Amino acid sequence: MTDIPSTTPTDPEPKGFPFITVLATLITLFAFLGLMMLAYNSPNYLGDTKVEPKIDPAIKLDEVRGRNQAVLDASPGSGGKMSVSEATARLLGTLKSEKDTLPFPTPEPPAPPMPEPKK
């Protein structure tokens, strides 16, 4: 067999404490903390941001409902084929009886004649 040389480093004495690395880390930490305190305590140079006043949700809901109802009640020229009142009247005319309710009960189709049983 051939001898394979070991690939592990053979450095018998440790290099010591990394003073330069610790010093650089501490300088970076304190510089970061100092800049953060400076940014926190400095005035806002961009000016005050204007906040839009909050709209009451009930008022906004009423506006949306009003717009939706206006679209539903609009004439056929506004994009709809017929208004809600016309559609309701047409559906109510096709109900089977007065007890039927919306949305869409339709008359039953006529039943086909029953074939006579064979004897």
DSSP file (Angstrom, degrees, kcal/mol; ACC not computed):
  #  RESIDUE AA STRUCTURE BP1 BP2  ACC     N-H-->O    O-->H-N    N-H-->O    O-->H-N    TCO  KAPPA ALPHA  PHI   PSI    X-CA   Y-CA   Z-CA
    1    1 A M              0   0    0      0, 0.0     2,-0.3     0, 0.0     0, 0.0   0.000 360.0 360.0 360.0 148.2    0.0    0.0    0.0
    2    2 A T        -     0   0    0      1,-0.0     2,-0.5     0, 0.0     0, 0.0  -0.708 360.0-114.4 -94.1 147.6    1.1    3.5   -0.6
    3    3 A D        -     0   0    0     -2,-0.3    -1,-0.0     1,-0.0     0, 0.0  -0.673  24.6-149.3 -82.1 126.9    1.2    6.0    2.1
    4    4 A I        -     0   0    0     -2,-0.5     2,-0.1     1,-0.0     3,-0.1  -0.839  20.0-123.8 -95.1 125.7   -1.3    8.8    1.6
    5    5 A P        -     0   0    0      0, 0.0     2,-0.1     0, 0.0    -1,-0.0  -0.429  30.8-107.8 -68.9 143.8   -0.1   12.1    3.0
    6    6 A S        -     0   0    0      1,-0.1     0, 0.0    -2,-0.1     0, 0.0  -0.424  19.5-154.8 -72.0 144.3   -2.5   13.6    5.6
    7    7 A T        +     0   0    0     -2,-0.1    -1,-0.1     2,-0.1     3,-0.0   0.375  59.8 107.5-102.0   3.6   -4.4   16.7    4.5
    8    8 A T  S    S-     0   0    0      1,-0.1     2,-0.1     2,-0.0    -2,-0.1  -0.629  77.0-110.7 -82.7 139.9   -5.0   18.2    7.9
    9    9 A P        -     0   0    0      0, 0.0     2,-0.7     0, 0.0    -1,-0.1  -0.395  20.1-146.8 -69.2 146.6   -3.0   21.3    8.7
   10   10 A T        +     0   0    0     -2,-0.1    -2,-0.0    -3,-0.0     0, 0.0  -0.736  37.3 149.7-115.9  81.5   -0.4   20.8   11.3
   11   11 A D        -     0   0    0     -2,-0.7     0, 0.0     1,-0.1     0, 0.0  -0.895  21.0-174.8-113.2  98.5   -0.2   24.1   13.2
   12   12 A P        +     0   0    0      0, 0.0    -1,-0.1     0, 0.0    -2,-0.0   0.803  63.3  59.0 -70.6 -29.9    0.9   23.2   16.7
   13   13 A E  S    S-     0   0    0      2,-0.0     2,-0.0     1,-0.0     0, 0.0  -0.863  82.6-124.8-108.0 133.1    0.6   26.7   18.3
   14   14 A P        -     0   0    0      0, 0.0     3,-0.1     0, 0.0    -1,-0.0  -0.303  18.2-126.4 -68.0 156.0   -2.6   28.7   18.4
   15   15 A K        -     0   0    0      1,-0.2     2,-0.2     3,-0.0    -2,-0.0   0.667  47.8-122.4 -81.9 -16.0   -2.5   32.2   17.0
   16   16 A G        -     0   0    0      2,-0.1    -1,-0.2     3,-0.0    -3,-0.0  -0.498  49.1 -24.8 105.7-176.6   -3.9   34.0   20.0
   17   17 A F        -     0   0    0     -2,-0.2     2,-1.8     1,-0.1     3,-0.2  -0.522  59.5-124.0 -76.2 136.2   -6.8   36.3   20.7
   18   18 A P     >  +     0   0    0      0, 0.0     4,-2.1     0, 0.0     5,-0.2  -0.525  41.6 164.8 -83.6  78.5   -8.1   38.3   17.7
   19   19 A F  H  > S+     0   0    0     -2,-1.8     4,-2.5     1,-0.2     5,-0.2   0.888  72.3  52.2 -62.3 -40.7   -7.9   41.8   19.1
   20   20 A I  H  > S+     0   0    0     -3,-0.2     4,-2.4     1,-0.2    -1,-0.2   0.897 109.8  48.7 -66.0 -40.2   -8.2   43.5   15.8
   21   21 A T  H  > S+     0   0    0      2,-0.2     4,-2.1     1,-0.2    -1,-0.2   0.914 113.0  47.0 -66.3 -43.2  -11.4   41.6   14.9
   22   22 A V  H  X S+     0   0    0     -4,-2.1     4,-2.4     2,-0.2    -2,-0.2   0.913 112.9  49.6 -64.4 -43.0  -13.0   42.4   18.3
   23   23 A L  H  X S+     0   0    0     -4,-2.5     4,-2.3     1,-0.2    -2,-0.2   0.916 111.4  48.2 -63.1 -44.3  -12.0   46.0   18.1
   24   24 A A  H  X S+     0   0    0     -4,-2.4     4,-2.1     1,-0.2    -1,-0.2   0.881 111.8  50.7 -64.4 -37.9  -13.5   46.4   14.5
   25   25 A T  H  X S+     0   0    0     -4,-2.1     4,-2.3     2,-0.2    -2,-0.2   0.917 111.4  47.0 -65.9 -43.8  -16.7   44.7   15.6
   26   26 A L  H  X S+     0   0    0     -4,-2.4     4,-2.6     2,-0.2     5,-0.2   0.895 111.4  50.9 -67.1 -39.4  -17.1   47.0   18.6
   27   27 A I  H  X S+     0   0    0     -4,-2.3     4,-2.1     1,-0.2    -1,-0.2   0.919 111.8  48.1 -62.7 -42.5  -16.4   50.1   16.5
   28   28 A T  H  X S+     0   0    0     -4,-2.1     4,-2.3     2,-0.2    -2,-0.2   0.905 111.6  50.4 -64.2 -41.8  -19.0   49.0   14.0
   29   29 A L  H  X S+     0   0    0     -4,-2.3     4,-2.5     1,-0.2    -2,-0.2   0.943 113.7  43.3 -62.2 -49.4  -21.6   48.3   16.7
   30   30 A F  H  X S+     0   0    0     -4,-2.6     4,-2.3     1,-0.2    -1,-0.2   0.842 112.6  53.0 -70.6 -31.5  -21.2   51.7   18.4
   31   31 A A  H  X S+     0   0    0     -4,-2.1     4,-2.4    -5,-0.2    -1,-0.2   0.917 110.7  48.1 -65.4 -42.3  -21.1   53.5   15.1
   32   32 A F  H  X S+     0   0    0     -4,-2.3     4,-2.2     2,-0.2    -2,-0.2   0.937 112.9  47.0 -62.5 -47.3  -24.4   51.8   14.2
   33   33 A L  H  X S+     0   0    0     -4,-2.5     4,-2.2     1,-0.2    -2,-0.2   0.898 112.4  50.8 -63.5 -40.0  -26.0   52.6   17.5
   34   34 A G  H  X S+     0   0    0     -4,-2.3     4,-2.2     1,-0.2    -1,-0.2   0.921 111.1  47.3 -64.1 -44.1  -24.8   56.3   17.3
   35   35 A L  H  X S+     0   0    0     -4,-2.4     4,-2.4     2,-0.2    -1,-0.2   0.860 110.6  53.0 -66.2 -34.2  -26.2   56.7   13.8
   36   36 A M  H  X S+     0   0    0     -4,-2.2     4,-2.2     2,-0.2    -2,-0.2   0.911 110.2  47.0 -66.8 -41.5  -29.5   55.1   14.8
   37   37 A M  H  X S+     0   0    0     -4,-2.2     4,-2.1     2,-0.2    -2,-0.2   0.895 111.9  51.4 -65.9 -39.0  -29.8   57.6   17.8
   38   38 A L  H  X S+     0   0    0     -4,-2.2     4,-1.0     1,-0.2    -2,-0.2   0.918 112.2  45.5 -63.0 -44.2  -29.0   60.5   15.4
   39   39 A A  H  < S+     0   0    0     -4,-2.4    -2,-0.2     1,-0.2    -1,-0.2   0.866 112.7  51.6 -68.0 -35.9  -31.6   59.4   12.9
   40   40 A Y  H  < S+     0   0    0     -4,-2.2    -2,-0.2     1,-0.2    -1,-0.2   0.883 115.4  40.1 -68.5 -38.6  -34.2   58.9   15.7
   41   41 A N  H  < S+     0   0    0     -4,-2.1    -1,-0.2    -5,-0.2    -2,-0.2   0.545  94.0 100.0 -90.6  -7.7  -33.7   62.3   17.2
   42   42 A S  S  < S-     0   0    0     -4,-1.0     3,-0.0    -3,-0.2    -3,-0.0  -0.476  78.7-105.7 -80.0 151.8  -33.3   64.3   14.0
   43   43 A P        -     0   0    0      0, 0.0     2,-0.9     0, 0.0    -1,-0.1  -0.264  38.5 -95.3 -71.7 163.3  -36.3   66.3   12.7
   44   44 A N    >   -     0   0    0      1,-0.2     3,-0.9     2,-0.1     4,-0.0  -0.703  37.8-174.9 -81.9 106.8  -38.3   65.2    9.7
   45   45 A Y  T 3  S+     0   0    0     -2,-0.9    -1,-0.2     1,-0.2     3,-0.1   0.627  76.7  66.8 -79.3 -13.2  -36.8   67.1    6.8
   46   46 A L  T 3  S-     0   0    0      1,-0.2    -1,-0.2    -3,-0.1    -2,-0.1   0.584 106.4-121.5 -83.1  -9.4  -39.3   65.7    4.3
   47   47 A G    <   -     0   0    0     -3,-0.9     2,-0.2     2,-0.1    -1,-0.2  -0.142  43.1 -45.0  90.7 169.3  -42.1   67.7    6.0
   48   48 A D        -     0   0    0     -3,-0.1     2,-0.4     1,-0.1    -3,-0.0  -0.518  56.8-126.3 -74.4 137.9  -45.3   66.4    7.5
   49   49 A T        -     0   0    0     -2,-0.2     2,-0.6     1,-0.0    -1,-0.1  -0.696  23.7-122.8 -83.6 135.6  -47.2   63.9    5.5
   50   50 A K        -     0   0    0     -2,-0.4     2,-0.5     1,-0.0    -1,-0.0  -0.684  23.1-152.8 -83.2 121.4  -50.8   64.9    4.9
   51   51 A V        -     0   0    0     -2,-0.6     3,-0.1     3,-0.0    -3,-0.0  -0.814  15.8-125.7 -95.6 128.0  -53.1   62.3    6.2
   52   52 A E        -     0   0    0     -2,-0.5     3,-0.1     1,-0.1     2,-0.0  -0.471  35.2-101.7 -70.0 141.8  -56.5   62.0    4.5
   53   53 A P        -     0   0    0      0, 0.0     2,-0.3     0, 0.0    -1,-0.1  -0.365  39.1-107.5 -65.4 143.4  -59.4   62.3    6.9
   54   54 A K        -     0   0    0     -3,-0.1     2,-0.4     1,-0.0    -3,-0.0  -0.537  29.7-137.5 -72.9 131.1  -61.0   59.0    7.7
   55   55 A I        -     0   0    0     -2,-0.3    -1,-0.0     1,-0.1    -3,-0.0  -0.741  26.0-107.0 -90.1 137.1  -64.4   58.6    6.1
   56   56 A D     >  -     0   0    0     -2,-0.4     4,-2.2     1,-0.2     3,-0.4  -0.433  23.7-135.8 -62.2 129.5  -67.1   57.1    8.3
   57   57 A P  H  > S+     0   0    0      0, 0.0     4,-2.4     0, 0.0     5,-0.2   0.840 103.2  55.7 -59.4 -33.3  -67.7   53.5    7.1
   58   58 A A  H  > S+     0   0    0      2,-0.2     4,-2.1     1,-0.2     5,-0.1   0.902 108.6  47.2 -66.9 -39.3  -71.5   53.9    7.3
   59   59 A I  H  > S+     0   0    0     -3,-0.4     4,-2.0     2,-0.2    -1,-0.2   0.916 113.0  48.7 -67.3 -42.4  -71.4   57.0    5.0
   60   60 A K  H  X S+     0   0    0     -4,-2.2     4,-2.3     1,-0.2    -2,-0.2   0.898 110.4  51.5 -64.6 -39.7  -69.1   55.2    2.5
   61   61 A L  H  X S+     0   0    0     -4,-2.4     4,-2.6     1,-0.2    -1,-0.2   0.902 108.7  51.0 -63.3 -41.4  -71.5   52.2    2.6
   62   62 A D  H  X S+     0   0    0     -4,-2.1     4,-2.3     2,-0.2    -1,-0.2   0.891 109.7  50.5 -63.4 -38.8  -74.5   54.4    1.9
   63   63 A E  H  X S+     0   0    0     -4,-2.0     4,-2.3     2,-0.2    -2,-0.2   0.922 111.8  47.1 -63.7 -44.1  -72.6   56.0   -1.1
   64   64 A V  H  X S+     0   0    0     -4,-2.3     4,-2.5     1,-0.2    -2,-0.2   0.913 112.5  49.4 -65.5 -42.3  -71.7   52.6   -2.6
   65   65 A R  H  X S+     0   0    0     -4,-2.6     4,-2.7     1,-0.2    -1,-0.2   0.904 110.2  51.7 -63.1 -40.3  -75.3   51.3   -2.1
   66   66 A G  H  X S+     0   0    0     -4,-2.3     4,-2.1     2,-0.2    -2,-0.2   0.921 111.1  46.7 -62.3 -44.3  -76.6   54.4   -3.8
   67   67 A R  H  X S+     0   0    0     -4,-2.3     4,-1.9     2,-0.2    -2,-0.2   0.913 113.3  49.2 -64.3 -42.0  -74.3   54.0   -6.8
   68   68 A N  H  X S+     0   0    0     -4,-2.5     4,-2.3     1,-0.2    -2,-0.2   0.916 111.5  48.4 -64.0 -42.6  -75.2   50.3   -7.1
   69   69 A Q  H  X S+     0   0    0     -4,-2.7     4,-2.4     1,-0.2    -1,-0.2   0.875 108.8  54.5 -65.8 -36.2  -78.9   51.0   -6.9
   70   70 A A  H  < S+     0   0    0     -4,-2.1     4,-0.5    -5,-0.2    -1,-0.2   0.890 109.8  47.0 -64.1 -38.4  -78.6   53.7   -9.5
   71   71 A V  H >< S+     0   0    0     -4,-1.9     3,-0.7     1,-0.2    -2,-0.2   0.907 113.1  48.8 -68.2 -41.0  -76.9   51.2  -11.9
   72   72 A L  H 3< S+     0   0    0     -4,-2.3    12,-1.3     1,-0.2    -2,-0.2   0.867 115.0  44.0 -67.1 -35.4  -79.6   48.6  -11.2
   73   73 A D  T 3< S+     0   0    0     -4,-2.4    -1,-0.2    10,-0.2    -2,-0.2   0.472  90.9 118.3 -87.0  -1.5  -82.4   51.0  -11.8
   74   74 A A  S <  S-     0   0    0     -3,-0.7    10,-0.1    -4,-0.5    -3,-0.1  -0.166  71.8 -99.9 -67.8 159.3  -80.8   52.5  -14.9
   75   75 A S    > > -     0   0    0      1,-0.1     3,-2.1     8,-0.1     5,-0.6  -0.267  38.8 -99.6 -72.3 164.5  -82.5   52.3  -18.2
   76   76 A P  G > 5S+     0   0    0      0, 0.0     3,-1.2     0, 0.0    -1,-0.1   0.734 118.0  70.3 -60.2 -21.0  -81.4   49.7  -20.8
   77   77 A G  G 3 5S+     0   0    0      1,-0.2     4,-0.1     2,-0.1    -3,-0.0   0.623  85.0  69.6 -71.3 -11.3  -79.2   52.3  -22.5
   78   78 A S  G < 5S-     0   0    0     -3,-2.1    -1,-0.2     2,-0.1     3,-0.1   0.301 128.1 -81.5 -92.4  11.3  -76.8   52.4  -19.6
   79   79 A G  T < 5S+     0   0    0     -3,-1.2     2,-0.2     1,-0.5    -2,-0.1   0.105 100.1 104.4 116.8 -23.1  -75.4   49.0  -20.2
   80   80 A G      < -     0   0    0     -5,-0.6    -1,-0.5    -9,-0.1    -2,-0.1  -0.569  67.0-136.0 -89.1 156.5  -78.0   46.7  -18.6
   81   81 A K  S    S-     0   0    0      1,-0.3     2,-0.3    -2,-0.2    -1,-0.1   0.847  84.1 -11.1 -80.1 -33.3  -80.5   44.8  -20.6
   82   82 A M  S    S-     0   0    0     -7,-0.1    -1,-0.3    -6,-0.1    -8,-0.1  -0.981  76.9 -98.6-159.2 159.0  -83.4   45.7  -18.3
   83   83 A S     >  -     0   0    0     -2,-0.3     4,-2.3   -10,-0.1   -10,-0.2  -0.269  37.3-108.5 -77.2 168.2  -83.9   47.3  -14.9
   84   84 A V  H  > S+     0   0    0    -12,-1.3     4,-2.7     1,-0.2     5,-0.2   0.890 118.7  53.4 -64.7 -40.1  -84.5   45.4  -11.8
   85   85 A S  H  > S+     0   0    0      2,-0.2     4,-2.3     1,-0.2    -1,-0.2   0.905 110.2  47.3 -64.7 -40.0  -88.2   46.4  -11.6
   86   86 A E  H  > S+     0   0    0      2,-0.2     4,-2.4     1,-0.2    -2,-0.2   0.924 113.3  48.3 -65.4 -43.2  -88.8   45.2  -15.2
   87   87 A A  H  X S+     0   0    0     -4,-2.3     4,-2.4     2,-0.2    -2,-0.2   0.902 111.8  49.7 -64.5 -40.5  -87.0   41.9  -14.5
   88   88 A T  H  X S+     0   0    0     -4,-2.7     4,-2.7     2,-0.2    -1,-0.2   0.922 111.2  49.2 -63.6 -43.6  -88.9   41.3  -11.3
   89   89 A A  H  X S+     0   0    0     -4,-2.3     4,-1.4     1,-0.2    -2,-0.2   0.903 111.4  49.4 -63.1 -40.6  -92.2   42.0  -13.0
   90   90 A R  H  X S+     0   0    0     -4,-2.4     4,-0.6     1,-0.2    -1,-0.2   0.905 113.4  46.3 -65.8 -41.0  -91.3   39.6  -15.8
   91   91 A L  H >< S+     0   0    0     -4,-2.4     3,-1.2     1,-0.2     4,-0.2   0.899 108.5  54.6 -68.5 -40.0  -90.4   36.8  -13.4
   92   92 A L  H >< S+     0   0    0     -4,-2.7     3,-0.9     1,-0.3    -1,-0.2   0.815 103.6  57.7 -64.2 -27.9  -93.5   37.3  -11.2
   93   93 A G  H 3< S+     0   0    0     -4,-1.4    -1,-0.3     1,-0.2    -2,-0.2   0.706 105.0  50.8 -73.0 -19.3  -95.6   36.8  -14.4
   94   94 A T  T << S+     0   0    0     -3,-1.2    -1,-0.2    -4,-0.6    -2,-0.2   0.280  81.7 121.8-102.6  10.9  -94.0   33.4  -15.0
   95   95 A L    <   -     0   0    0     -3,-0.9    11,-0.1    -4,-0.2     3,-0.1  -0.363  65.3-129.8 -73.8 155.2  -94.6   31.9  -11.5
   96   96 A K  S    S-     0   0    0      1,-0.1     2,-0.3    10,-0.1    -1,-0.1   0.908  82.8 -10.7 -71.3 -42.4  -96.6   28.8  -11.1
   97   97 A S  S >  S-     0   0    0      4,-0.0     3,-0.8     1,-0.0    -1,-0.1  -0.883  75.1 -95.0-147.4 177.2  -98.9   30.2   -8.4
   98   98 A E  T 3  S+     0   0    0     -2,-0.3    -2,-0.0     1,-0.2    -3,-0.0   0.708 118.4  62.2 -72.1 -19.6  -99.2   33.2   -6.1
   99   99 A K  T 3  S+     0   0    0      2,-0.1    -1,-0.2    -4,-0.0     2,-0.0   0.680  82.4  99.7 -80.4 -17.4  -97.4   31.3   -3.3
  100  100 A D    <   -     0   0    0     -3,-0.8     2,-0.3    -8,-0.1    -5,-0.1  -0.368  58.0-162.2 -67.9 148.3  -94.2   30.9   -5.3
  101  101 A T        -     0   0    0      1,-0.1     3,-0.1    -2,-0.0    -2,-0.1  -0.821  19.1 -68.7-125.9 167.2  -91.5   33.4   -4.5
  102  102 A L  S    S+     0   0    0     -2,-0.3     2,-0.2     1,-0.2    -1,-0.1  -0.279  83.1  70.8 -67.6 165.4  -88.4   34.5   -6.3
  103  103 A P  S    S-     0   0    0      0, 0.0    -1,-0.2     0, 0.0   -12,-0.0  -0.794 114.0 -36.5 -86.2 -49.1  -85.6   33.9   -7.3
  104  104 A F        +     0   0    0     -2,-0.2     2,-0.5    -3,-0.1    -2,-0.1  -0.287  62.6 157.1-143.8  59.5  -86.4   31.6  -10.1
  105  105 A P        -     0   0    0      0, 0.0   -11,-0.1     0, 0.0     3,-0.0  -0.713  26.1-167.0 -77.9 132.3  -89.3   29.1   -9.9
  106  106 A T        -     0   0    0     -2,-0.5   -11,-0.1   -11,-0.1   -10,-0.1  -0.821  28.8 -88.7-116.8 157.1  -90.4   28.3  -13.4
  107  107 A P        -     0   0    0      0, 0.0    -1,-0.1     0, 0.0   -12,-0.0  -0.320  49.7-105.5 -62.5 147.4  -93.5   26.5  -14.5
  108  108 A E        -     0   0    0      1,-0.1     3,-0.1    -3,-0.0     0, 0.0  -0.484  36.9-109.8 -72.7 142.9  -93.2   22.8  -14.7
  109  109 A P        -     0   0    0      0, 0.0    -1,-0.1     0, 0.0     2,-0.1  -0.378  44.8 -88.2 -69.0 153.1  -92.9   21.4  -18.2
  110  110 A P        -     0   0    0      0, 0.0     0, 0.0     0, 0.0     0, 0.0  -0.384  46.9-115.8 -63.5 138.3  -95.9   19.4  -19.5
  111  111 A A        -     0   0    0     -3,-0.1     3,-0.1     1,-0.1    -3,-0.0  -0.518  27.6-116.3 -75.6 137.4  -95.6   15.8  -18.5
  112  112 A P        -     0   0    0      0, 0.0    -1,-0.1     0, 0.0     2,-0.0  -0.410  42.7 -89.6 -68.9 150.8  -95.3   13.3  -21.4
  113  113 A P        -     0   0    0      0, 0.0     0, 0.0     0, 0.0     0, 0.0  -0.327  43.9-112.9 -62.6 142.0  -98.2   10.9  -21.8
  114  114 A M        -     0   0    0     -3,-0.1     2,-0.2     1,-0.1    -3,-0.0  -0.573  29.3-121.8 -76.0 132.0  -97.8    7.7  -19.8
  115  115 A P        -     0   0    0      0, 0.0    -1,-0.1     0, 0.0     3,-0.0  -0.488  29.9-110.0 -72.7 145.3  -97.3    4.7  -22.1
  116  116 A E        -     0   0    0     -2,-0.2     2,-0.1     1,-0.1     0, 0.0  -0.539  35.5-109.7 -75.5 137.5  -99.9    2.0  -21.5
  117  117 A P        -     0   0    0      0, 0.0     2,-0.2     0, 0.0    -1,-0.1  -0.376  33.1-113.3 -66.6 145.5  -98.6   -1.2  -19.8
  118  118 A K              0   0    0      1,-0.1     0, 0.0    -2,-0.1     0, 0.0  -0.542 360.0 360.0 -79.0 143.6  -98.4   -4.3  -22.0
  119  119 A K              0   0    0     -2,-0.2    -1,-0.1     0, 0.0     0, 0.0   0.419 360.0 360.0 -99.7 360.0 -100.6   -7.1  -21.2
